[in-house]
Amino acid sequence: MAEINLLNTHPAAHRDYDKRAAEKTPEIIALAKQFEKDFFDGDRKSGYGGYKYDGRWKAVAKKMHDFYSLPADASILDIGCAKGFLLNDFKEFMPDCTVAGIDVSKYAIENAMSSVKPFLEIASAENLPYPDNSFDLVISINSIHNLPIDRLKTALKEIQRVSRKHSYITIDAWRNETERINLYKWVLTAETMMHVDDWKKLFKEVGYTGDYWWFIAD
């Protein structure tokens, strides 16, 4: 188990926390939690404001390949894969790898990249449709925190179950009061958010032994 940032090749984000907090309404939050067109490709105040491929995941795929010393024919699962951007870049970098992805969003799967769409399906992290020890690497980026804590615990156990070697997750967290306040101003969909120390305790409680990093609103 390692606390490591494998996403630090992403461009720096500039977030207006106060603007987001002012725009958040129960209606906007409910719209975002549908995880459909309004969340991915609607107005920015209800989600991404246009979830489009820009190549940023290429560096992440390479970094994960190098960090985990993945074989050329590795099997990789992305939980919360959205439109499949990361899996597409794994396939470009490692043509012989096997990829799979799940997402709760019918819209995201229907609008996924054609290169990986056949390997994606609608499913939830708490009930992964794969046998034990199916994947060399299981990834979940900013996804499982959208589950309430009891279901999230089940999802962590499922990640542990289907991974035969490596897993990597990122989740909403804070290290100080400023980050906690900013996070609550920003998030639309997360159901479970905690101090980093509490996340680590939870990992031990459920037996999650994979690697992890945080989404921090600093």
C-alpha positions in Angstrom: 0.0 0.0 0.0 1.4 3.3 -1.1 0.3 6.9 -1.0 1.4 8.2 -4.3 0.3 10.8 -6.9 0.3 9.2 -10.3 -1.8 12.0 -11.8 0.7 14.8 -11.3 1.1 15.1 -15.1 -2.3 16.7 -15.4 -2.5 20.4 -16.0 -3.0 22.5 -12.9 -6.7 23.2 -12.2 -7.9 26.7 -11.3 -11.1 26.4 -9.3 -13.3 29.2 -8.1 -14.7 27.6 -4.9 -16.9 30.5 -3.9 -18.5 30.7 -7.3 -19.3 27.0 -7.3 -20.7 27.3 -3.8 -22.9 30.2 -4.8 -24.2 28.2 -7.9 -24.9 24.9 -6.1 -28.6 24.3 -5.5 -30.4 21.1 -4.6 -31.6 21.0 -8.2 -28.0 21.3 -9.6 -26.7 18.6 -7.2 -29.6 16.3 -8.1 -28.9 16.9 -11.8 -25.2 16.1 -11.4 -25.9 12.9 -9.5 -27.8 11.5 -12.5 -24.3 11.2 -14.2 -25.9 11.8 -17.6 -25.5 14.4 -20.3 -25.9 17.4 -18.0 -23.0 16.1 -15.8 -20.6 15.3 -18.6 -21.5 17.7 -21.4 -23.8 20.3 -19.9 -23.2 23.5 -18.1 -20.0 23.7 -16.0 -22.1 24.4 -12.8 -23.6 20.9 -13.1 -20.4 19.0 -13.9 -17.5 19.0 -16.3 -18.9 21.5 -18.7 -17.8 19.3 -21.6 -16.0 16.1 -21.0 -13.8 15.9 -24.1 -10.6 13.9 -25.0 -7.5 16.1 -24.9 -4.7 13.6 -24.6 -3.9 14.3 -20.9 -4.3 10.6 -19.9 -1.5 9.5 -22.2 1.1 10.5 -19.6 -0.9 8.9 -16.8 -1.1 5.6 -18.7 2.7 5.6 -19.2 3.3 6.6 -15.6 1.2 3.7 -14.4 2.8 1.3 -16.8 6.2 2.3 -15.5 5.3 2.4 -11.8 3.7 -1.0 -11.8 6.1 -2.6 -14.4 3.1 -3.8 -16.3 3.7 -6.6 -18.9 2.7 -5.9 -22.5 -0.3 -8.1 -22.2 -1.5 -6.8 -18.8 -5.2 -6.8 -18.0 -6.5 -3.4 -16.8 -9.9 -2.4 -15.3 -11.1 1.2 -14.9 -13.9 1.7 -12.4 -15.8 4.9 -13.3 -14.3 4.8 -16.7 -16.7 7.5 -18.1 -16.0 7.8 -21.9 -12.9 5.5 -21.7 -10.2 8.1 -22.2 -7.6 6.4 -19.9 -8.3 3.0 -21.3 -7.9 4.3 -24.9 -4.5 5.6 -24.0 -3.5 2.4 -22.4 -4.4 0.6 -25.6 -2.4 3.0 -27.7 0.6 2.7 -25.4 0.2 -1.1 -24.8 -1.5 -2.5 -27.9 -1.5 -6.1 -26.5 -3.1 -5.2 -23.2 -6.6 -6.2 -22.3 -8.9 -3.4 -21.0 -12.3 -3.3 -19.3 -14.3 -0.5 -17.9 -17.5 0.1 -16.0 -19.5 3.2 -15.2 -22.9 3.8 -13.8 -23.6 6.3 -16.6 -25.5 5.0 -19.6 -24.7 8.3 -21.3 -21.0 8.0 -20.8 -20.9 4.4 -22.1 -23.0 5.3 -25.1 -20.7 8.2 -25.9 -17.4 6.4 -25.2 -14.4 6.4 -27.5 -15.0 3.9 -30.3 -11.6 2.3 -29.7 -12.6 1.0 -26.3 -16.5 1.1 -26.3 -16.8 -2.7 -26.9 -14.9 -3.3 -23.6 -17.1 -1.0 -21.4 -20.4 -1.8 -19.6 -22.8 -0.2 -17.2 -22.2 -1.5 -13.7 -21.5 -0.4 -10.1 -18.2 -0.6 -8.2 -20.0 -2.5 -5.4 -20.9 -5.4 -7.7 -18.1 -5.9 -10.2 -19.1 -8.4 -12.9 -15.7 -10.2 -13.0 -14.2 -13.3 -11.4 -11.7 -13.1 -8.6 -8.1 -12.1 -9.5 -9.1 -11.0 -13.0 -6.8 -7.9 -13.5 -3.2 -7.0 -13.2 -4.3 -3.4 -12.4 -7.6 -2.0 -11.1 -8.0 1.7 -11.3 -10.7 4.0 -9.9 -10.1 7.8 -10.3 -12.5 10.1 -8.4 -15.3 7.6 -8.5 -16.0 5.4 -5.5 -16.4 8.4 -3.1 -19.8 8.9 -4.9 -21.1 6.0 -2.9 -22.3 6.2 0.7 -19.8 4.8 3.1 -21.4 1.3 3.5 -21.5 0.8 -0.2 -18.1 2.3 -0.6 -16.6 -0.3 1.8 -18.2 -3.0 -0.4 -16.6 -1.4 -3.5 -13.2 -1.4 -1.9 -13.6 -5.1 -1.1 -14.6 -5.7 -4.7 -11.6 -3.9 -6.0 -9.4 -6.1 -3.7 -11.2 -9.2 -5.0 -10.8 -8.7 -8.7 -7.2 -7.5 -8.6 -4.6 -10.2 -8.7 -1.7 -7.7 -8.2 -2.2 -3.9 -8.2 -4.9 -1.4 -7.6 -4.9 2.4 -7.5 -7.7 4.8 -6.4 -8.2 8.5 -5.9 -10.8 9.9 -3.6 -12.0 13.2 -2.1 -10.1 14.1 1.1 -8.6 16.9 3.1 -5.6 17.5 5.3 -6.6 20.7 7.0 -9.7 22.8 7.7 -9.2 25.1 4.6 -9.1 22.1 2.3 -12.2 20.7 4.0 -14.2 23.9 3.5 -13.1 24.2 -0.1 -14.0 20.6 -0.8 -17.5 21.0 0.5 -17.9 24.2 -1.6 -16.8 22.3 -4.7 -18.1 18.8 -4.8 -21.4 18.0 -6.5 -21.6 14.2 -6.4 -19.5 12.8 -3.5 -21.3 11.0 -0.7 -18.2 10.0 1.3 -15.4 12.5 2.1 -12.9 12.3 5.0 -9.6 13.5 6.4 -6.8 11.5 4.9 -6.1 9.8 8.2 -9.6 8.5 8.4 -9.4 7.2 4.8 -6.3 5.2 5.8 -8.1 3.8 8.8 -11.0 2.7 6.5 -8.6 1.0 4.1 -7.2 -1.1 7.0 -10.7 -1.8 8.3 -11.9 -3.3 4.9 -8.6 -4.9 4.0 -7.8 -2.7 1.0 -4.1 -3.1 0.3 -3.8 -1.2 -2.9 -2.3 2.3 -3.6 -4.1 5.6 -3.3 -4.1 9.3 -3.7 -6.4 12.2 -3.0 -8.5 14.8 -4.7 -7.6 17.9 -2.6 -9.3 21.2 -2.9 -6.4 23.4 -1.9 
